[in-house]
Amino acid sequence: MVHLQEVKATIDSGVELVAVSKFHPVEVLREAYEEGQRIFGESRVQELQAKQAALPPDIQWHFIGHLQPNKVKYIAPYISLIHAVDSFKLLAEIEKQAAKVHRTIPCLLQLHIAQEETKFGFTPAECTAMLQAGEWRELKHVQLAGLMCMASNTDNEQQVEAEFAQAHAYFNEIKSRFFADDPAFCQRSWGMSHDYRLAMKHGATLVRIGSAIFGEREY
């Protein structure tokens, strides 16, 4: 049972819905597709490969999980957006593989702001240092398109809002410092099924929603 329309009715104008389809079967994705959904988010390369081959070619596939550099080559020919770039090493590998298939791949830098020890993402200081170093400017097949983050997994809405507000403020800071003349640097990917309404209050342009659309995952 796909609850796509109910969720879409709660999404603010100007915010895009990424239907997080990982662990859900192709038939369920096809149902959402037939209801008009075109952006799907996956986090495992092998699963994405199988679904991309089985489903219509006009789907925009977003990779939303931790991406290992040695897996980039498998998705470079068709991926629409990579959400969680957490190192310059990964960015350089995306450049290499994108060049081989004559594409420019949009990427989001993953920000680590949650009050918990998630393994991945730049702290704001690390992100600023990477941007100041400037090597990313030489990457002609990568388009830095914005930021992605996850808030802490907590019931404390004030804390979640504070983290989204911090991410939005940081986006505005680096937009003005490094991307003032680059309209492509505009995406803010934060908010999931349990907190996307709070995320939209703090500048989200992409919300990643899975269980509210598809129900609990089938592992």
C-alpha positions as CSV (number, residue, x, y, z in Angstrom):
1,M,0.0,0.0,0.0
2,V,1.6,3.2,-1.2
3,H,0.6,6.4,0.7
4,L,2.2,8.8,-1.8
5,Q,-0.6,11.3,-2.3
6,E,-1.2,11.7,1.4
7,V,2.4,12.5,1.9
8,K,2.6,14.8,-1.1
9,A,-0.3,16.8,0.3
10,T,1.9,17.7,3.3
11,I,4.9,18.9,1.2
12,D,5.5,22.6,0.9
13,S,5.6,24.2,-2.5
14,G,9.1,24.3,-3.8
15,V,10.2,21.2,-1.9
16,E,10.9,18.0,-3.8
17,L,10.0,14.6,-2.5
18,V,12.6,11.9,-2.6
19,A,10.8,8.6,-2.2
20,V,13.2,6.4,-0.1
21,S,12.6,3.1,-1.7
22,K,15.5,1.1,-0.3
23,F,14.6,-2.4,0.8
24,H,11.2,-2.2,-0.9
25,P,10.4,-4.4,-3.9
26,V,10.2,-3.2,-7.5
27,E,6.4,-3.7,-7.6
28,V,5.9,-1.1,-4.8
29,L,8.2,1.4,-6.6
30,R,6.2,0.8,-9.8
31,E,3.0,1.6,-8.0
32,A,4.5,4.9,-6.8
33,Y,5.7,5.6,-10.3
34,E,2.3,5.1,-11.7
35,E,1.0,7.6,-9.2
36,G,3.4,10.1,-10.6
37,Q,6.6,9.8,-8.4
38,R,9.8,10.2,-10.4
39,I,12.5,10.7,-7.8
40,F,13.6,7.6,-5.8
41,G,16.3,7.3,-3.2
42,E,18.5,4.1,-2.7
43,S,21.4,3.4,-0.5
44,R,22.9,0.2,-1.7
45,V,24.6,0.0,-5.1
46,Q,23.6,-3.6,-5.9
47,E,20.0,-3.0,-5.1
48,L,19.9,0.2,-7.1
49,Q,21.5,-1.6,-10.1
50,A,18.7,-4.2,-10.1
51,K,15.9,-1.6,-9.7
52,Q,17.3,0.8,-12.3
53,A,17.4,-2.0,-14.9
54,A,13.8,-3.1,-14.1
55,L,12.0,0.3,-14.0
56,P,11.3,3.1,-16.5
57,P,14.2,5.2,-17.8
58,D,12.7,8.6,-16.8
59,I,13.2,7.9,-13.1
60,Q,15.7,10.1,-11.3
61,W,17.8,7.9,-9.0
62,H,19.3,9.6,-6.0
63,F,22.0,7.8,-4.0
64,I,21.3,8.7,-0.4
65,G,23.5,6.3,1.6
66,H,27.2,6.1,2.4
67,L,28.9,5.5,-1.0
68,Q,32.2,3.6,-1.1
69,P,34.6,5.0,-3.7
70,N,35.0,1.6,-5.4
71,K,31.3,1.5,-6.1
72,V,31.0,4.8,-7.9
73,K,31.7,3.4,-11.3
74,Y,28.5,1.2,-11.2
75,I,26.1,4.1,-10.8
76,A,28.0,6.9,-12.6
77,P,26.2,6.3,-16.0
78,Y,22.8,7.2,-14.7
79,I,22.7,8.6,-11.1
80,S,20.9,12.0,-10.9
81,L,22.2,13.1,-7.5
82,I,24.6,11.8,-4.9
83,H,23.4,13.1,-1.5
84,A,26.1,12.0,0.9
85,V,29.6,13.0,-0.2
86,D,31.6,12.9,3.0
87,S,35.2,13.2,1.8
88,F,37.3,14.9,-0.9
89,K,38.5,11.4,-1.8
90,L,35.0,10.4,-2.8
91,L,34.5,13.6,-4.7
92,A,37.7,12.9,-6.7
93,E,36.5,9.4,-7.5
94,I,33.1,10.7,-8.7
95,E,35.0,13.1,-11.0
96,K,37.1,10.3,-12.4
97,Q,34.1,8.0,-13.1
98,A,31.9,10.8,-14.4
99,A,34.6,11.8,-16.9
100,K,34.7,8.3,-18.2
101,V,31.0,8.3,-19.1
102,H,31.0,12.0,-20.2
103,R,28.7,13.2,-17.5
104,T,28.6,15.9,-14.9
105,I,27.2,14.4,-11.7
106,P,25.5,16.7,-9.1
107,C,26.6,16.0,-5.5
108,L,25.7,17.2,-2.1
109,L,28.2,17.6,0.7
110,Q,27.2,15.7,3.8
111,L,27.2,17.7,7.0
112,H,27.7,16.1,10.4
113,I,25.7,18.2,12.9
114,A,23.8,15.5,14.8
115,Q,24.5,15.2,18.5
116,E,25.5,11.5,18.1
117,E,28.5,9.7,16.7
118,T,27.3,9.0,13.2
119,K,30.3,7.8,11.2
120,F,30.1,10.0,8.2
121,G,30.0,13.6,7.1
122,F,32.0,16.8,7.3
123,T,31.8,18.9,10.4
124,P,31.2,22.6,9.4
125,A,34.9,23.3,10.1
126,E,36.1,20.4,7.9
127,C,33.7,21.4,5.1
128,T,34.9,25.0,5.2
129,A,38.5,23.9,5.1
130,M,37.9,21.6,2.1
131,L,36.1,24.4,0.3
132,Q,38.9,26.9,1.1
133,A,41.6,24.5,-0.1
134,G,39.9,24.9,-3.5
135,E,40.9,21.6,-5.2
136,W,37.2,21.0,-5.9
137,R,37.2,23.8,-8.4
138,E,39.3,21.7,-10.7
139,L,36.7,18.9,-10.9
140,K,34.9,19.5,-14.2
141,H,32.6,16.5,-14.0
142,V,31.2,17.1,-10.5
143,Q,28.6,19.8,-9.7
144,L,28.5,20.7,-6.1
145,A,24.7,21.3,-5.7
146,G,24.2,21.9,-2.0
147,L,24.3,20.2,1.4
148,M,22.7,17.1,3.1
149,C,22.4,16.3,6.7
150,M,20.5,14.2,9.2
151,A,19.3,15.5,12.6
152,S,19.8,13.6,15.8
153,N,17.4,10.6,16.2
154,T,15.5,12.1,19.2
155,D,12.0,13.0,20.3
156,N,13.3,16.4,21.3
157,E,11.9,18.6,18.6
158,Q,13.7,21.7,19.9
159,Q,17.0,19.9,19.4
160,V,16.0,18.7,15.9
161,E,14.9,22.2,14.9
162,A,18.1,23.7,16.2
163,E,20.2,21.3,14.1
164,F,18.2,22.0,11.0
165,A,18.5,25.7,11.7
166,Q,22.3,25.3,12.1
167,A,22.5,23.5,8.8
168,H,20.5,26.2,7.0
169,A,22.6,29.0,8.5
170,Y,25.8,27.1,7.4
171,F,24.4,26.6,3.9
172,N,23.8,30.4,3.6
173,E,27.3,31.1,4.9
174,I,29.1,28.9,2.4
175,K,26.7,29.9,-0.4
176,S,27.7,33.5,0.0
177,R,31.4,32.7,0.5
178,F,32.0,30.1,-2.2
179,F,29.0,29.8,-4.5
180,A,27.5,33.3,-4.7
181,D,27.7,33.1,-8.5
182,D,26.6,29.5,-8.9
183,P,22.8,29.1,-9.1
184,A,23.3,25.3,-9.1
185,F,24.4,25.3,-5.5
186,C,20.9,25.5,-4.1
187,Q,19.8,22.1,-2.6
188,R,19.3,21.4,1.1
189,S,18.5,17.8,1.7
190,W,17.3,17.3,5.2
191,G,14.2,15.8,6.8
192,M,12.9,12.2,6.8
193,S,9.5,10.6,7.6
194,H,9.6,11.6,11.3
195,D,11.0,15.1,11.0
196,Y,10.4,16.5,7.5
197,R,7.9,19.0,8.6
198,L,10.5,20.6,10.9
199,A,13.1,20.4,8.1
200,M,10.8,22.4,5.8
201,K,10.6,25.2,8.3
202,H,14.4,25.4,8.1
203,G,15.1,25.6,4.4
204,A,14.9,22.0,3.2
205,T,14.5,21.8,-0.6
206,L,14.6,18.0,-0.7
207,V,13.0,15.7,1.9
208,R,13.8,12.0,2.0
209,I,10.7,10.1,2.9
210,G,10.4,6.3,3.0
211,S,8.2,4.7,5.7
212,A,5.5,7.3,5.6
213,I,5.0,6.4,1.9
214,F,5.8,2.7,1.7
215,G,5.3,1.5,5.3
216,E,8.0,-0.2,7.3
217,R,10.9,-1.7,5.2
218,E,11.2,-5.3,4.2
219,Y,14.7,-6.3,5.2
